[in-house]
Amino acid sequence: MLFGLACEGPTDQITIENILCGYFDYPDLDADIAPLQPLFDETSQKQKAGEIGGWTGLLNYYLCSKRFRDDVLNTRFVIIQVDTDVSNDKGFDVPHIDEQNNHLSPGVLISDVIAKLISTIETGEEGFYEEHAEKILFAVSVHSIECWLYAHYNNKEPLKSPKITGCERALLHLYGKGTNPSLSKIKPNIDKNYNSYNKLSQPFLKRRHIDEVVQKDPSFRVFIESLAQIETQVLAELR
């Protein structure tokens, strides 16, 4: 398998999958992408029964597990996705503010979250991350993956003032206004499920839309830059 996705949930998995297909301009890439965490039930289009999702599933159960290490060994690249909206929570323990009570920039927050993810991997087996770092990528969305979607659908959002809070609510508000033709095509409504987010993230199947959001959302830009670093390797695998 070329890509394995370790995410908070199925809505994040399908969004990342569509980004990968669009960035590498390879529509059939989905056949080479597997959901690793949480495991996904193709029949029900939902997270498999009994699976623990969210950031707790990632940090407390998956990244420190033998299953994660086996997945890394058996997959060309593993992408770990997490939102930062709850990184303040006990157990995650990555604050949004510095010692002077100033909000961290997206870049600093992303670095802090990645450091936390790496340290969690290392609790499972010391030295494992360093040995396999070239295979592990991070998609840290500040503060939610809905902010990436909102940056696409809100055509007026400038890079100097990216929206990083309340993005799910803002996306629903845009949908309710009915002023965005492409967003209005998503029927009957926007729900927090796989099919709805598959429709929402369809624009990312086109590289030009990805390039546009890179200019609007700083955490999206960081993720795309990490894909650029492996682009030559991925295209060689796809030939």
Secondary structure in CASP SS format (residue, H / E / C, confidence):
PFRMAT SS
TARGET T0000
AUTHOR 0000-0000-0000
METHOD secondary structure of the structure
MODEL  1
M C 1.00
L C 1.00
F E 1.00
G E 1.00
L E 1.00
A E 1.00
C C 1.00
E C 1.00
G C 1.00
P H 1.00
T H 1.00
D H 1.00
Q H 1.00
I H 1.00
T H 1.00
I H 1.00
E H 1.00
N H 1.00
I H 1.00
L H 1.00
C H 1.00
G H 1.00
Y H 1.00
F C 1.00
D C 1.00
Y C 1.00
P H 1.00
D H 1.00
L H 1.00
D H 1.00
A H 1.00
D H 1.00
I E 1.00
A E 1.00
P E 1.00
L E 1.00
Q E 1.00
P C 1.00
L C 1.00
F E 1.00
D E 1.00
E C 1.00
T C 1.00
S C 1.00
Q C 1.00
K E 1.00
Q E 1.00
K C 1.00
A C 1.00
G C 1.00
E C 1.00
I C 1.00
G C 1.00
G H 1.00
W H 1.00
T H 1.00
G H 1.00
L H 1.00
L H 1.00
N H 1.00
Y H 1.00
Y H 1.00
L C 1.00
C C 1.00
S C 1.00
K H 1.00
R H 1.00
F H 1.00
R H 1.00
D H 1.00
D H 1.00
V H 1.00
L H 1.00
N H 1.00
T C 1.00
R C 1.00
F E 1.00
V E 1.00
I E 1.00
I E 1.00
Q E 1.00
V E 1.00
D E 1.00
T C 1.00
D C 1.00
V C 1.00
S C 1.00
N C 1.00
D C 1.00
K C 1.00
G C 1.00
F C 1.00
D C 1.00
V C 1.00
P C 1.00
H C 1.00
I E 1.00
D C 1.00
E C 1.00
Q C 1.00
N C 1.00
N C 1.00
H E 1.00
L C 1.00
S C 1.00
P H 1.00
G H 1.00
V H 1.00
L H 1.00
I H 1.00
S H 1.00
D H 1.00
V H 1.00
I H 1.00
A H 1.00
K H 1.00
L H 1.00
I H 1.00
S H 1.00
T H 1.00
I H 1.00
E H 1.00
T H 1.00
G H 1.00
E C 1.00
E C 1.00
G C 1.00
F H 1.00
Y H 1.00
E H 1.00
E H 1.00
H H 1.00
A H 1.00
E H 1.00
K H 1.00
I E 1.00
L E 1.00
F E 1.00
A E 1.00
V E 1.00
S E 1.00
V C 1.00
H C 1.00
S C 1.00
I H 1.00
E H 1.00
C H 1.00
W H 1.00
L H 1.00
Y H 1.00
A H 1.00
H H 1.00
Y H 1.00
N C 1.00
N C 1.00
K C 1.00
E C 1.00
P C 1.00
L C 1.00
K C 1.00
S C 1.00
P C 1.00
K C 1.00
I C 1.00
T C 1.00
G C 1.00
C H 1.00
E H 1.00
R H 1.00
A H 1.00
L H 1.00
L H 1.00
H H 1.00
L H 1.00
Y H 1.00
G H 1.00
K H 1.00
G C 1.00
T C 1.00
N C 1.00
P H 1.00
S H 1.00
L H 1.00
S H 1.00
K C 1.00
I C 1.00
K C 1.00
P C 1.00
N C 1.00
I C 1.00
D C 1.00
K C 1.00
N C 1.00
Y H 1.00
N H 1.00
S H 1.00
Y H 1.00
N H 1.00
K H 1.00
L H 1.00
S C 1.00
Q H 1.00
P H 1.00
F H 1.00
L H 1.00
K C 1.00
R H 1.00
R H 1.00
H H 1.00
I H 1.00
D H 1.00
E H 1.00
V H 1.00
V H 1.00
Q C 1.00
K C 1.00
D C 1.00
P H 1.00
S H 1.00
F H 1.00
R H 1.00
V H 1.00
F H 1.00
I H 1.00
E H 1.00
S H 1.00
L H 1.00
A H 1.00
Q H 1.00
I H 1.00
E H 1.00
T H 1.00
Q H 1.00
V H 1.00
L H 1.00
A H 1.00
E H 1.00
L H 1.00
R C 1.00
END
